[in-house]
Amino acid sequence: MNIILFTNKHGQVWNFEINLAVTGLVTAALLVILSGSLLYTGFNLGADEVTHVAEWRDEVVAQRARVTKAKETAQDHLDALTLRVGQLQAQLLRLNALGERLVSQADINSDEFNFDALPPVGGPQAAAELPSTRLPDFLGMLDELTVELDDRTRKLTVLEHLLMDRSLRERVIPSGRPVTEGWLSSKFGKRADPFTGKPEYHKGVDFAGKEGAGVLSVGDGVVTWSGARQGYGNLVEINHGNGYVTRYAHNKEQFVEVGDTVKKGQMIALMGSSGRATGPHVHFEVMRNGKPVNPSRYIAD
């Protein structure tokens, strides 16, 4: 094949001779080279995509592992918080029980210190919302609350012991009237003997009343005598500790024996006129460290 080209410039003529066989071979070669280049480029692009997919898969696995670890950590924190809250609840129950005992011991109005109800609180709503509490701050608040509860427990326990000691002292020290009903018929100290009229020293006080009226212990203690004694008739003697002893004489009937433990206000006998007596009454004595003292100091109005 001949190709003739004419140009305007200088009137030149170009003549090209093309061999079709050679041209076909060259064209085929170019196509092969172009196809190979495209395949190579596509292979490289595919390899890059495969590499990226593998990297993404590894990242997903790593993210999944981190999520699983975060869940386990959160569960551990939740278990720890649940344990702490349970401990605080148990401590609060102990404090409530202790507070109720203190209210009872101190004789306080239970309506003013009701441990079954939350204390009334209130106030205006905050204008701006505060940020959420973070976990470290929350754990710190729990630690502070635990320290405060421990401190309150110790202080309330000391207060309970003081109240118990005070209550114990109040119960063992003689106080109150030794009869359920009756009137003071003879005082402590010098008086005329009711049988001889001669002056004598009366070691106690007498409460006259109806025969069979109740005779009460004026304090907690232990019975050290229960029976007849010369001049006293039927006598009950109680040792209250701290050097205090009380005596209840001329009883008609007695309900306690030696060694019995009695409580303040407990009925220990019935009023009578046994022994040296002119009628039903209770001869009441208070002794401190072996010496008789005026019972009027211990008798409540």
Phi, psi and omega in degrees: 000129177251137177239123181248128180244129176253136178240152178285333185282120175062006176065030181282153179234130180248135182237120180243136176248123184246127175269117185296323181295315180292320180297319179297319179296316180297316179298317179298319179297317179299320179295321179296316179297316180297317179295318178298320178298316180296317179296319180296316179296317178296322179296316179297318178297318178297320178297319178298318179297317178299319178297317179296318179298318178297319178296318178297320179297318178297321179294320177298317179298316179296318178297319179297320178295320179294320178297316178299317179296320179296320178296317179296318178297316179298321179294321177298316178297319180295319178297318179296317179295321178299318178296316180297316180298320178298319178296318179295322178296317179297319179294323178295322177297318178297319179295320178298315179297318178296318179297320178296320177295320180295319178300319180292316182291323183276358180057049179260149178299118183294337178292331180281336180231070180269109183278357178268355182232148178287146178292143179296132178221168178175185181153167180292153179287140181294142182289322181243142179283136178280153178294156180296148180286131178277159183301314178299321178295320180296318178296323177296320177297320177296320179297316179296319179296321178297317179297317180296319179295319178298318180295316179296322179298315180297316182293318180292326177295317177298317179298321178298317179297320178297317179295321178295319178296317179297316180296320180296316179297320180295328183277330182272333177284125183304134177198143178104174181274142181272010182227152176283331178204149181144179183222158181286117184251346179204134184267176180278143174110205184290140178199171175274132179299129184293343180260322184254341183078000181278154178296141177212168178256113181274119186277357181213202175233155180247137173244114179269153180184196180281144177297135181092359176292154184287142174249128188245146172285137182267009178185163175292147179176190181238134181287123179251351176206136174208098182165190182282143175215140185305129178085332182265344188069222176282121188236139169245128177240132184234131176263122183259001184080172181056026177085003182266133174223137176238151180231142180228110190244168177069028183288149174278319181213147182235142186250002182234159178234166180301133180097347179290145173264129182241155179251158177300130180087358180286139177283123184248344182196176174244142182296138179209199181223033179288156180077209184274089184213149179265352180178178182298123175192170176243123172272118186245123179240148172233127179242138178235116182056040175086358181242139179290138177236164183291114181297341181299336179292337186250356182271125178283147178292000000 
